């Protein structure tokens, strides 16, 4: 990901509560259809960030690590 880049964009929320990720931001962060965005409410600010995609090595590492299924599921969901 790019760091040190500051960009401000606006989008409108539709009647179905959908919005569009601005093209400049999508391109800068490599966001594609099907990617997951995390929405975080921090006090009165919303932080939106793409969830890290799991790579094969990450999945193999989870399996080799062992442990319980719940912990593995949480790691996958959090992109760890």
Backbone bond lengths (Angstrom), bond angles and torsions (degrees), N, CA, C in turn:
res aa  C-N    CA-C-N  psi(-1)  N-CA   C-N-CA  omega(-1)  CA-C   N-CA-C  phi
1 X - - - 1.446 - - 1.514 109.97 -
2 X 1.288 114.94 156.25 1.451 120.48 178.66 1.517 109.71 -81.04
3 X 1.314 116.74 143.17 1.463 117.82 176.36 1.524 108.39 -125.69
4 X 1.315 115.73 153.03 1.448 120.13 -179.77 1.519 113.70 81.88
5 X 1.311 118.70 1.58 1.464 122.62 179.46 1.525 108.07 -92.23
6 X 1.308 116.51 131.28 1.463 120.59 176.76 1.513 108.03 -119.10
7 X 1.315 115.62 129.92 1.448 121.22 -177.30 1.525 107.78 -142.44
8 X 1.292 117.56 138.95 1.468 121.08 177.28 1.515 107.78 -123.16
9 X 1.327 116.37 127.86 1.452 122.66 178.99 1.519 108.46 -137.68
10 X 1.313 115.77 159.83 1.455 120.86 176.63 1.519 109.43 -124.53
11 X 1.330 116.18 144.78 1.449 121.60 171.78 1.523 107.96 -137.03
12 X 1.299 115.31 162.29 1.456 121.12 -179.69 1.527 108.59 -107.29
13 X 1.320 117.08 142.39 1.461 122.01 176.21 1.529 107.17 -87.91
14 X 1.338 116.63 126.60 1.465 120.90 -178.74 1.525 110.72 -76.93
15 X 1.324 116.19 173.74 1.465 120.46 178.87 1.523 111.49 -63.44
16 X 1.322 117.58 -21.98 1.469 122.06 176.44 1.526 112.08 -91.88
17 X 1.331 117.04 11.22 1.472 124.70 178.76 1.527 112.96 66.27
18 X 1.312 117.55 25.65 1.465 121.67 174.72 1.517 109.24 -96.70
19 X 1.310 115.80 158.03 1.456 121.18 173.81 1.524 107.43 -144.93
20 X 1.312 117.12 168.55 1.462 122.53 -177.68 1.519 108.88 -112.05
21 X 1.322 116.71 136.89 1.463 120.64 174.34 1.533 106.36 -77.71
22 X 1.330 117.73 121.18 1.465 120.28 -178.09 1.531 112.23 -55.61
23 X 1.334 115.75 142.79 1.466 122.23 -175.34 1.532 112.57 -55.63
24 X 1.328 117.95 -43.41 1.473 120.19 -178.59 1.527 111.27 -60.69
25 X 1.330 116.30 -39.57 1.468 120.44 179.75 1.526 109.86 -71.39
26 X 1.339 117.31 -43.74 1.480 120.51 177.90 1.519 110.44 -56.52
27 X 1.316 116.40 -46.50 1.469 120.58 -178.24 1.524 111.39 -66.54
28 X 1.338 116.98 -42.61 1.466 120.66 -178.35 1.522 112.34 -63.24
29 X 1.350 116.31 -35.89 1.462 120.32 -176.24 1.519 113.35 -101.39
30 X 1.334 117.47 -1.60 1.461 120.78 179.38 1.524 112.35 66.93
31 X 1.330 117.34 36.61 1.460 121.65 -179.88 1.527 108.55 -82.67
32 X 1.326 116.26 131.22 1.454 122.69 -177.33 1.519 110.62 -127.27
33 X 1.353 116.92 162.78 1.469 119.21 176.83 1.522 110.59 -53.55
34 X 1.315 116.08 136.91 1.462 121.37 -179.67 1.518 113.83 92.71
35 X 1.341 117.72 -14.49 1.467 120.07 177.35 1.526 109.22 -68.33
36 X 1.314 116.42 154.53 1.455 122.87 -179.64 1.530 109.36 -101.41
37 X 1.337 115.83 132.55 1.457 121.22 173.59 1.520 108.54 -109.88
38 X 1.316 116.52 133.64 1.460 121.76 175.90 1.520 108.58 -94.12
39 X 1.328 116.32 133.88 1.460 122.86 177.06 1.524 107.08 -110.22
40 X 1.321 116.35 122.29 1.458 121.77 -176.36 1.527 108.08 -122.01
41 X 1.326 116.62 126.78 1.457 121.47 175.57 1.520 107.32 -95.02
42 X 1.319 116.37 115.28 1.461 123.07 -177.85 1.528 107.22 -120.31
43 X 1.343 116.40 101.95 1.457 121.96 -170.35 1.529 107.48 57.50
44 X 1.318 118.38 -117.29 1.464 120.81 -179.90 1.521 112.06 -107.75
45 X 1.324 117.67 19.43 1.457 121.52 179.55 1.519 110.27 -116.03
46 X 1.324 115.59 144.69 1.463 121.57 176.63 1.521 107.37 -102.94
47 X 1.317 116.30 129.23 1.455 122.63 175.10 1.528 106.36 -113.03
48 X 1.321 116.24 125.94 1.462 121.02 178.75 1.518 107.03 -117.96
49 X 1.341 115.77 127.24 1.461 118.11 179.18 1.518 110.08 -144.47
50 X 1.331 116.23 148.19 1.459 119.22 178.58 1.519 110.06 -70.50
51 X 1.339 115.58 140.39 1.460 120.56 177.20 1.521 107.96 -79.70
52 X 1.309 115.82 137.07 1.454 121.71 178.47 1.527 109.32 -61.28
53 X 1.311 115.94 132.10 1.458 120.27 177.65 1.522 109.16 -78.10
54 X 1.323 114.79 138.34 1.469 119.59 177.26 1.530 109.10 -74.07
55 X 1.300 115.41 135.13 1.454 121.76 175.33 1.523 108.34 -100.61
56 X 1.309 117.76 161.19 1.456 121.60 -178.96 1.526 111.16 -54.79
57 X 1.318 117.54 -41.00 1.463 120.96 179.16 1.523 112.84 -62.12
58 X 1.341 116.73 -34.38 1.461 120.66 177.45 1.521 110.26 -65.80
59 X 1.327 116.34 -42.74 1.461 121.35 -179.09 1.521 110.37 -66.40
60 X 1.325 116.60 -44.03 1.465 120.54 178.66 1.522 109.33 -62.30
61 X 1.344 117.12 -39.56 1.466 121.04 178.45 1.517 111.60 -62.48
62 X 1.327 117.76 -38.56 1.465 120.68 177.42 1.513 111.27 -64.24
63 X 1.327 116.37 -40.85 1.465 120.73 -179.35 1.526 110.45 -67.68
64 X 1.336 116.90 -43.91 1.464 120.89 -178.73 1.521 111.46 -67.17
65 X 1.346 115.82 -30.23 1.455 121.22 -178.08 1.526 112.18 -65.35
66 X 1.315 115.87 -30.40 1.452 120.20 -177.29 1.510 110.87 75.53
67 X 1.313 117.20 -153.72 1.453 120.40 -179.26 1.509 111.22 94.41
68 X 1.310 114.94 -171.28 1.459 118.70 -176.24 1.529 110.78 -90.57
69 X 1.332 115.46 159.45 1.459 122.00 -176.54 1.522 111.80 -65.07
70 X 1.324 118.14 -34.68 1.458 121.25 -178.87 1.525 111.22 -64.11
71 X 1.308 117.31 -43.67 1.464 121.00 178.21 1.524 110.74 -63.26
72 X 1.325 117.67 -42.54 1.460 121.78 179.29 1.521 110.32 -63.21
73 X 1.341 117.31 -42.24 1.462 120.82 179.50 1.517 110.62 -63.00
74 X 1.330 118.50 -41.71 1.462 121.74 179.66 1.528 110.80 -64.60
75 X 1.329 117.12 -39.67 1.460 120.32 178.30 1.515 110.67 -62.65
76 X 1.324 116.87 -43.49 1.459 120.70 -179.94 1.527 110.04 -64.26
77 X 1.324 117.47 -44.98 1.450 121.89 -179.42 1.527 112.17 -62.97
78 X 1.306 116.81 -34.23 1.465 121.12 -179.39 1.515 112.69 -86.81
79 X 1.326 117.18 -1.83 1.448 120.51 179.15 1.505 114.26 72.69
80 X 1.329 116.23 21.09 1.473 120.52 -179.07 1.509 111.58 -85.48
